[in-house]
């Protein structure tokens, strides 16, 4: 357990030093995260409980993955502040790869750098309660993604493992605040 | 020099015609941009470009990634829980009247109306439009770039993405007639 705590602390300190979007870094300074998770190649491989070779290939070029969650109410994050963040990302030359909008969800995925090999990818997921910022240094192997989508690979299971970790992080924070 | 500029402009215009979304379809999607009843999805050419980097070992995935890398954009408007789904379908169908789409297939049964339309340039399909209207369900899917129907059909099979199932047999259809309403 002590080892895991030490490892997590090292990872978080190390992550503070890695190059990431200035807009995201500034946003992180201005607002307190409800959850902050960092994944490195070893942790991304660990999630693959089924030891699926296509999953290994999928994350092979991902160097770092950062997941930040913000409570919109707690952090007074209104539509204007989120729009400001999206504009700032575009000013940093992040270009849109994908967008999805409906009544409750607004998802945008951006890439920095010349495709087909982006230096960094950012996903902004905005729903009525929370704002999630996912930053990925490196890129995913799209052909492996295609193979996994056509197979019986359980993406939900992987997401659940990530969510379990995220919930624990959130609980720690709530406990810290309570104390 | 002027001649060269004109030639370059013409090439640009032709390339734009091949790669860009049809204006009528584009305005249809713009019209619903703020409509909260619908889910709006956009995938840009940069996303499809990501597929060019990889060399899959198995021939089937290689064929698929090559086909995907030639796409330039995908836009979807969809909902499966709207009251006036048929009205959306009719509006979308009427907005393509002025376009040069040819009908590939249409299906009408008691539950759903479906239309598949294509636009061709120099023997190559440059745009595929799919409209679905039914009981509380509306889907408008617009795919543009260089489209290989056989590969799109293969891609749709087993993808478990809502709406993609309609494209599974798209490669088996021959062109029927220019779009009429």
HADDOCK unambig.tbl for C-alpha pairs under 7 A between the chains (distance, minus, plus):
assign (segid A and resid 96 and name CA) (segid B and resid 44 and name CA) 6.95 0.50 0.50
assign (segid A and resid 97 and name CA) (segid B and resid 43 and name CA) 5.88 0.50 0.50
assign (segid A and resid 97 and name CA) (segid B and resid 44 and name CA) 5.24 0.50 0.50
assign (segid A and resid 97 and name CA) (segid B and resid 46 and name CA) 5.70 0.50 0.50
assign (segid A and resid 97 and name CA) (segid B and resid 47 and name CA) 4.82 0.50 0.50
assign (segid A and resid 98 and name CA) (segid B and resid 42 and name CA) 5.60 0.50 0.50
assign (segid A and resid 98 and name CA) (segid B and resid 43 and name CA) 4.54 0.50 0.50
assign (segid A and resid 98 and name CA) (segid B and resid 44 and name CA) 6.31 0.50 0.50
assign (segid A and resid 99 and name CA) (segid B and resid 41 and name CA) 5.60 0.50 0.50
assign (segid A and resid 99 and name CA) (segid B and resid 42 and name CA) 5.17 0.50 0.50
assign (segid A and resid 99 and name CA) (segid B and resid 43 and name CA) 6.65 0.50 0.50
assign (segid A and resid 100 and name CA) (segid B and resid 39 and name CA) 6.96 0.50 0.50
assign (segid A and resid 100 and name CA) (segid B and resid 40 and name CA) 5.47 0.50 0.50
assign (segid A and resid 100 and name CA) (segid B and resid 41 and name CA) 4.41 0.50 0.50
assign (segid A and resid 100 and name CA) (segid B and resid 42 and name CA) 6.54 0.50 0.50
assign (segid A and resid 101 and name CA) (segid B and resid 39 and name CA) 5.62 0.50 0.50
assign (segid A and resid 101 and name CA) (segid B and resid 40 and name CA) 5.12 0.50 0.50
assign (segid A and resid 101 and name CA) (segid B and resid 41 and name CA) 6.61 0.50 0.50
assign (segid A and resid 102 and name CA) (segid B and resid 36 and name CA) 5.66 0.50 0.50
assign (segid A and resid 102 and name CA) (segid B and resid 38 and name CA) 6.05 0.50 0.50
assign (segid A and resid 102 and name CA) (segid B and resid 39 and name CA) 4.46 0.50 0.50
assign (segid A and resid 102 and name CA) (segid B and resid 40 and name CA) 6.40 0.50 0.50
assign (segid A and resid 103 and name CA) (segid B and resid 36 and name CA) 4.86 0.50 0.50
assign (segid A and resid 103 and name CA) (segid B and resid 37 and name CA) 6.69 0.50 0.50
assign (segid A and resid 115 and name CA) (segid B and resid 46 and name CA) 6.54 0.50 0.50
assign (segid A and resid 115 and name CA) (segid B and resid 49 and name CA) 6.38 0.50 0.50
assign (segid A and resid 115 and name CA) (segid B and resid 50 and name CA) 6.22 0.50 0.50
assign (segid A and resid 116 and name CA) (segid B and resid 49 and name CA) 5.44 0.50 0.50
assign (segid A and resid 116 and name CA) (segid B and resid 50 and name CA) 4.38 0.50 0.50
assign (segid A and resid 116 and name CA) (segid B and resid 52 and name CA) 6.43 0.50 0.50
assign (segid A and resid 116 and name CA) (segid B and resid 53 and name CA) 5.65 0.50 0.50
assign (segid A and resid 117 and name CA) (segid B and resid 50 and name CA) 6.86 0.50 0.50
assign (segid A and resid 141 and name CA) (segid B and resid 54 and name CA) 6.99 0.50 0.50
assign (segid A and resid 142 and name CA) (segid B and resid 50 and name CA) 6.78 0.50 0.50
assign (segid A and resid 142 and name CA) (segid B and resid 51 and name CA) 5.74 0.50 0.50
assign (segid A and resid 143 and name CA) (segid B and resid 51 and name CA) 6.63 0.50 0.50
assign (segid A and resid 143 and name CA) (segid B and resid 54 and name CA) 6.58 0.50 0.50
assign (segid A and resid 143 and name CA) (segid B and resid 56 and name CA) 6.44 0.50 0.50
assign (segid A and resid 143 and name CA) (segid B and resid 61 and name CA) 6.85 0.50 0.50
assign (segid A and resid 143 and name CA) (segid B and resid 65 and name CA) 6.40 0.50 0.50
assign (segid A and resid 149 and name CA) (segid B and resid 159 and name CA) 5.73 0.50 0.50
assign (segid A and resid 150 and name CA) (segid B and resid 158 and name CA) 5.28 0.50 0.50
assign (segid A and resid 150 and name CA) (segid B and resid 159 and name CA) 5.07 0.50 0.50
